[in-house]
Amino acid sequence: MHVLVTSRQPLGVAAERAAEMAVIAANNGIQVVGLMTHFACADSDDPADPHSMTREQLARFAVADKAVVATGAPVRTRHAANS
C-alpha cells in the first residue's frame, strides 16, 4: 500500500500519524511500501524562501518517512508532486 502523507486528513494521513498508521496496517497484514505527498503551492512559493510552505511540507514528509521506516515498513518508493 502507498500512503498519502498530507495536512489534509480527509485525503490522507497526517505526517504525525504516519508511523501509527503503518503499525495498524502491519497488524492487519498490509505492508506500506510507498509514501507520497502533494505540494499544495509549489508553483507559487518563492524558491529562495527557506521557510516556504513547500520546504516545510518536504521536511515533514522526510520526518514521516523516517518514522514509518522505523516501524519496519518496507518502504521502497517515495512520490512527491505538484499539480
TARABEL-V510234 format. One record per residue. N is the residue number from 1. RES is the residue in one letter. OMEGA is omega in radians with two decimals (* if undefined). NEAR is the number of other C-alpha atoms within 10 Angstrom. Layout:
((N RES OMEGA NEAR) (N RES OMEGA NEAR))
This chain:
((1 M 3.02 12) (2 H -3.07 15) (3 V 3.04 18) (4 L 3.11 23) (5 V -2.99 25) (6 T 3.01 22) (7 S -3.14 17) (8 R -3.01 10) (9 Q 3.13 11) (10 P -3.08 8) (11 L -3.08 10) (12 G -3.09 15) (13 V 3.08 19) (14 A -3.13 19) (15 A -3.11 23) (16 E -3.09 16) (17 R -3.07 13) (18 A 3.13 24) (19 A 3.10 23) (20 E 3.13 15) (21 M 3.11 16) (22 A 3.10 24) (23 V 3.12 18) (24 I 3.12 13) (25 A -3.13 15) (26 A 3.12 15) (27 N 3.12 10) (28 N 3.07 9) (29 G -3.12 9) (30 I 3.11 13) (31 Q 3.00 18) (32 V -3.10 22) (33 V 3.14 17) (34 G 3.07 18) (35 L 3.10 21) (36 M 3.03 17) (37 T 3.12 21) (38 H -3.13 18) (39 F -3.05 16) (40 A -3.05 16) (41 C -3.12 13) (42 A -3.12 17) (43 D 3.13 11) (44 S 3.07 10) (45 D 3.05 14) (46 D -3.11 13) (47 P -3.14 12) (48 A -3.10 7) (49 D -3.12 10) (50 P -3.13 10) (51 H -3.12 12) (52 S 3.13 16) (53 M -3.13 17) (54 T 3.12 22) (55 R 3.10 16) (56 E 3.12 12) (57 Q 3.11 21) (58 L 3.10 16) (59 A 3.09 12) (60 R 3.11 17) (61 F 3.13 24) (62 A 3.10 14) (63 V 3.12 15) (64 A 3.11 20) (65 D -3.14 21) (66 K -3.12 13) (67 A 3.13 19) (68 V 3.11 25) (69 V 3.13 16) (70 A 3.09 12) (71 T -3.10 13) (72 G 3.12 14) (73 A -3.10 20) (74 P -3.10 13) (75 V -3.14 17) (76 R -3.03 11) (77 T 3.02 11) (78 R 3.13 16) (79 H 3.01 12) (80 A -3.06 13) (81 A 3.06 10) (82 N -3.14 11) (83 S * 8))
